[in-house]
Amino acid sequence: MTATEEHVSPMGYGRMHRKEDARFVRGHGNYVDDITLPGMLHGAVLRSPFAHARILSIDTSAAEAHPKVRAVITGQTLESLDLAWMPTLSHDVQAVLATDKVRFQGQEVAFVVAEDRYSARDALELIDVDYEALPPVVDARRALDEDAPVIRDDVEGRTDNHIFDWEAGDRARTDEVFARAEVVVEQDMLYPRVHPAPMETCGAIADMDAITGKLTVYTTTQAPHAHRTIYALVAGLPEHKIRVVSPDIGGGFGNKVGIYPGYVCAVVGSIVTGKPVKWMEDRSENLMSTSFARDYHMHGEIASTKDGRILGVRVNVLADHGAFNGTAQPTKFPAGFFSVFTGSYDIEAAHCAVTGVYTNKAPGGVAYACSFRITEAVYLIERLVDLLALDLGLDPAELRMRNLLRPEQFPYVSKTGWEYDSGDYPRALSKALELAGYDELRAEQARRREAGDPTSMGIGVSFFTEAVGAGPRKHMDILGLGMADGAELRVHPTGKAVLRLSCQSQGQGHETTFAQIVAEELGISPDDIDVVHGDTDQTPFGLGTYGSRSTPVSGAATAVVARRVRERARLVASAMLEVSPDDLEWEKGRWFVKGDREAGKSIQDIAMAAHSSLELPEGVEGHLDASCVYNPPNLTYPFGAYICVVDVDPGTGQVKVRDFVAVDDCGVRINPMIVEGQVHGGLADGIGMALMQVMAFDPDGNHLGGSFMDYLVPTSMECPSWRLGETVTPSPHHPIGAKGVGESATVGSPAAVVNAVLDALKPFGVRHADMPLTPAAVWRAIQGNPLRPDLAVT
């Protein structure tokens, strides 16, 4: 498989405008809120104003008397139907509507169904709830105190807020390495809670057909088949009586993997009223109650020799999972893939210990841009490497280069048991340094500091290895469902094709990318290949889109199923050409007789013949159809080297990102244009997390970021013109050598930005400051009073 763009066929891999953009740029996208069904009613959720409170009573009589209200549903209503609690993606349970007490501000308490959205919202004001306020647990560091109130007292016998303890690596070996190390550097750091904040908020339309007994749910989901399974578990309906349709998705970033109570309430509302019920949340609801990311308190230590040879890493983590454990993480990995905290370096030993706790905050979900906690792991190791370079007096790029894994070490098994598939790390870092003009940047920085420039320049470096694809069934699963994806491919008599997949696009360009894979394998134009996804009645089972698993899993399934169609075409062609199948040779788009290139049949000719009365060899069925289920043998491991340049105004604390170089290696690139778009978006995410985003709470558990006036997201004004580079190291176990890229930039960029800012603050004696590095936080750090983002904002 060639890795260079110059040698790819224009019919397969290469730059191609996205097929789906024609409808999007014309405003013809079809989102959940665009759907209107006959007789449709509207739902609204009453949410708790308290972070922790007992529910003494709920009076819904005034709301029920509203002339346009058709139903009011409470936790007691759901209890009578055995629907009050639903399973989460991590084998916990979550209240659909609160029954005994509320456990975070914004928790769902009641659901009103009315003739229109405005009447449903108005009726919420008529519901009278009597609460008894309880002391909240807001700071995860206090969650395990002996006097901390128990949040999950719904679980019989529970006496504390502990969720899990989990370890990876060899503790004894790591302690031994640290005992003989010449240099040990340690640092407490926080990766604060952030929110994906997709452009489209979450919502659903539930339509229960009383005649057929079939439930149809149109919803904003990244995982339609997983949602169908959960609905079956909650409602007790057989899965063939449930259809989940995920139309166009206005961004997900992990926010739309799990099921939210509003979805279930819409289903119940439709059952109760006999009409379709639509529920769409507003922006404040989305920010306050849907799944967050990060929220890791980390203590990291790194050991090395005096000349900068990294020996070991040791980490203790406290993970804030909110009021319910809703993280969509593989069952055997309650802390996700955090154990890749060893990063991209060749070290002797490593150990991490992670403790998960409940707090009175919204429950967790899939992390921001998913990544299964890899972002936190990369941030930790890259900050530690920078701190080690600071203490050793070494250039941070040079320290990394000395310790990066070498190409000949792959496949490499890390000290926590992860098998990295392939890579040439030094080449990627060298390319990034060259593109950035790193030596010139350091010279400019030295000149400006010597000249007393009032603006402080900083240069940040990060190197990351990501693990994506969600891995083999024997090692990981979600809800016991494994990690395999299905694909079905049908070539019509005229040579046009339909590909059906279980993964769900939220802007990644699946309709283009997967068509290109089929085009490369069969020689059919991508324009003649229709990609169907997002409808459980029309697609094979699979776990959906998150964790950058689309190309590593569904992309692999697409290649495999196309090759099966190609093999079937070979058998048909042998009958057409009256030769043995072994006498045929393939070139893109056609089978021909070995030694006689003129004697051949195109895939279009073969498709027509496969549907005709052609006499086929015994045991060979007609038509050109195939299906497959792809279960990945291993994760794939994309990687990259990032360099960020910032200017900081010490007087105001304002940070300007003036340049950013990103060199990514995601294996074989199917469509470089789409890859670059994914990287651009992830880099913007990284700037947002590093410089402005935090889900802040006051000591009473009040959510302080309920709108975009308070929870800031980056715009083009905060982003530089990105400068991108690439290396290509194919994955040896993936059918086309691709590794995935959707989350890579989100994983690698926050550390680069933070390292750059702290490099700029080095003359002021600032060693570390936690994200987000807002102007206030930077100014306070310079003054020796860093702002902790997990504390109340005043």
C-alpha positions, 0 to 999 in steps of 0.5 A: 500500500503506497503512502504517498499522495502522488501515487494514489488513484484519483478514483480512490484515495486522494483529495476530493470535495465532500459529497455531503457538503452540497446539502449542508451549504444549501441549508438542506441538512436534516437535523432532529429539530427539522423533523415534524411528525403529524400530531407531534407534541413537545416536551420540556424538562423541569430541572433541579435548582439544587446540587443536592436536596431531598424531594419532599413532595411534587405537586403537578396539579396546576401544570396538569390544568394548563389547557395545552398540557397533555401529560406531566410525568414525574419520577413516581410516574416512571416508578410505576412503569419500572422506568425510573432508572436506566443503565449507563454505559459503565454499568452504573444506573442513572435516575431518569427523573429524580425520585428520592433526591436530586444529586446535581444542579440541573438534574431532571425532576419532571417532564411536561408534554404539551401542544407546543414548546412554549406551553410546555416551558410555561407549564414547568413554572406551575410545578411546585417541588418542595426540596430539603437542601442537603450539603453538596460535595463539589470538590472531588478532593473532599468526596472521600472525607469521613464526614462527606455526605453520601451522594449515591444512597440509592445503592443499598449498603453504600456508605461513601462516594467511592466508585473504583480504584484501578492500577496499571504498571508495575508499582514495585519496579517503578519504586525501585527505578525512582529510588536510584534515579538521579533526578526526580521531578513532581507536580500537582496538576488539574485537567479541569472539567470542560464541555464539548459544546456542539453547535446542535444541542441534544434532542429526540422525537419518540413515536410509539405506534400503538397498532404495530407496537413499534417505537421509532426514535429520531435522536441526536446520537453518535451510536444508534445501535447502542441506543437501541439496545439501551432502550430495549433494556429500559423499556423491555421492548424487543430490539426489532420493535425499536428503530433509532434514526440519527439524521444529520448531526450538528457536532457531537465530540462525545457529547452524543454517545450516551442516552439522556433522561430527556430521550427516555422521557420523550419515549414515555411521553409518546406511550402515555399520549399516543402521539409523537413527542419531541424534546430539544434542549436549550444551550443552558441545559446542554452545558449544565446537564449533558456529559462533560470531559476531563476533571482529573486531579493528577499528581505526577512524578518523573525520574531521570538521569542527570543527562536527561535519560527518562527512567520512569513515571509515577502517577496518582489520579483522583477522577471526578465522575459526577453524580452518576458514573456515565462514562462510556469507557470499556468495561475493563478500563474504568479509567479509560486509556489513561495508562498510556500516560507513559506517552511516546518515550522509552522508559524502564518502568511506570505505574499509575493509580486512579480513584474515581469518586462521585460528586454533586455535578452532572454525570460524566459521559464520553470525554470531549472528542472522546479519546478515553482519557488519553488527553489527560494522560498526554497532558500529564506526561508532556507537562512533566517532560517540560518540567524535567527539561526546566530543572535539567537546563535542557531544551524541551525539544532536545529532551524529547528527541533523546527519549522518543521511541525509535522505529526499530522498537515497533511493535512496542509494548509499553510498561503498562501493557499497550502494544503500539503498532508502528511509528517513526517518532523522531522523524515527526518531531524533526519535521515539526521543528523544521517547519516551525523554524525552531532554532530561529524561534529560540534565537528570537526569544533570546534576543527579545528577552535580552532587549527587555521586550515588554511582551514575553514570547513562549515556545511550547512543544508536545509529542503525543501517541494516541490509542484509537479504534476501541480495540479487540473484543477480548480486551474491551467492550461497552455494555458487554457489546464488544467493539466490532462494526458491521458493513454491508455492500451491494453493487447494483446491475449497473455497477452503482453501489450502496454501502451500509455502515453502523458508524454515524457521521457528525461532520467527519465526511463519512459519506465521502471517505467510505465511498473512497475506500470502496472506490479504491478497492473496486474501481467504482467512482466515489460519486457512484457509491451511496453510503447509508448510516444512522438508521438501525433498520437500514444498517448492520449492528455496530458501536457507532462513532467515538474514540476516533474509531470510524476509520480504524473499525468501520473503515476496515470493515469497508475495505474487507467487505469490498474485497469480498465483493471483489472476490465474488466478482472474480468468480463471476468474471471467470464464468464470463471469460470461461477461464479458471478463477486462478487465471485472473488478475486484478487491476483497479476496476477490472479482472483480466486474464493473466498474460492477456490484458485485453481479455477482461471484464470491468466491475460494471460488466461483472455486476450486470452479468451477476444479475443476469442468466449467466451460468455460474460455477457450481456453488457460486451465487449471483449478485455482487453483495457481501457483508462482514463484521470487523473485530479489530485485532488491536488498537491503532496508534496515531501520533504527532509532534506539535509546536506552539508559539505565543506572545503574552502581555504580562501587564494584562495576562493576555495570551495570543497564539501567533503560530502553531505547527502540527505534524500528524501521522495517522497512517494512510490518509484516505482524503488528505483534505478531510484529515486536515479539516479534522486537525484544524478543528482539534487544534481549535479545541485545544486552544479553547481548553488551554486558554478559556474553557472550564466548567466552574462551580461555586461551593454550593454546587451552582453551575457557573457556565450555563451560557456562552457568555460564561463558558467560552469557546474559541473562534477564528479570532483566537486561532492562528493560521495553522501550519500542518505537516505529515508523516505516514507510517501505516498500521501493520494490522489495519486492512488499508494501513489507516489509524484514525485522526479525529481526536489527535489534535485535541489530544496533542494541542492543549499541552503544546499551548500550556507549555508555550505559555509557561515558557513565556512566563519562565522569566517571572519564576512561574513553574506551573499553572493550571488550565485554563490560562485565562488572562486573569489566571496568567496575571495571578500566576505572575503575581504568585497567586495562581487561580485554581479553576476548580474553585468558585469564580468571583 
